């Protein structure tokens, strides 16, 4: 049963009394903020403390291989642990392309799509990419207010306020006007200061982790170089029939894949199955439930995101044996189903913050063998020469799939204990970043509910 308080003033204002309207998340959140304002809590429309804008729509002109360009991120790429550009925008053929690059410190608001609502922050990494008009920019000069607003917009109340203005017959949208009108309730100063401090520490931890991870990739790439990958133009090559090994698909025998295999076959490599066991569970019947009644379950895309977008929860009755789908700290996981030219094979390391979560049957698990460091397994799988080999193993007429025994049979770089330790420290920073942000979000949501005299939802109670 859903219960909410409705002021008589609101009933007269909306000229209706139906419960369906007043218990909808957006309207209920608006009523909650109205109660706070009536009790004396400062409430200010976001547009009065921030510059809210978005670039004009444009026809993307992508840069040719030798053309000067700017790396381009799609809207949901900004939520990844390490945002990676798939394309570059031409500087010459896109007017005012520099305007698409957010300045460091910009809050980025998704404004289109079925997962509309998530908020990101442009740190030193993201501020090096161009973003489309599908990300609304929010610029706040006051650093304390900026960090508070970032956490506020991530709360269930903030997300409901963002979504209440959505429109569109097929694809949901919100406008800069919708975002500017979002009421920001400022709780007591001591809570504002504490939340802002937590957000600042969270952003710093994530930035340090990104810098460290890029450094690790660079070092491993230099130890096992596979050269640049040519992505354009037709390529032709020949193979002897005795070398086909049961595979007739061209991708499996591509010269770049052969080069990666030869690099990995050095004395500094090891068979993947010797350092980890690969596991891919079977399909299951999904029973999705609310957050308080189930456990979070990661899809192949979400496992790459620092703050999973549209994270869902599933009941244990979905599985014959739920433990087979449970993630444990130290596992390396990656998408085993999906486009081989997309995110398939991109690996992440399970840390304490996601231990006990579930993952779908589309996610491959690699469990370190006895005496092998989790960081060594992850870095060996995340290395570029390994990713090339994994993608070449894909099969399927429509959707690409991987077999665990094929993954175990490839050669991967032998990672030193020093690099493994740095990898684990890096993932520890990501885990710490998420914990700090979650603490700030839960703190603000708790104060909003308590001040409005409402019960704190179970999944957000501290």
Secondary structure, DSSP 4 states (H G I P E B T S, - for coil): -------HHHHHHHT---HHHHTSHHHHHHHHHHHHHHTT-EEEEGGGTSEEE-PPP----BPPTTS-EEEEE-GGGGGBSS---SEEEETTTSTTGGGGBPPTT-EEEE-BSTTTT-EEE--TTGGGSEE-TTEEEEE-S-HHHHHHHHHHHHSHHHHHHHHTT-B-SSS-B--HHHHHT-EEEE--HHHHHHHHHHHHHHHHHHHHHHHHHHHHHHHHHHHS---PPP-SS-------GGG-TT---GGGG-HHHHHHHHHHTSTTEEEHHHHEEEE-PPP----EE-GGGSEEEE-TTGGGBSS-TT-EEE-GGG-SSGGGGB--TT-EEEE-BS-TTTTTT-EEE--TTTTT-EE-TTEEEEEEPTT--HHHHHHHHHSHHHHHHHHHT-B-SSS-B--HHHHHTSEEE---HHHHHHHHHHHHHHHHHHHHHHHHHHHHHHHHHHHTT-PPPGGG--
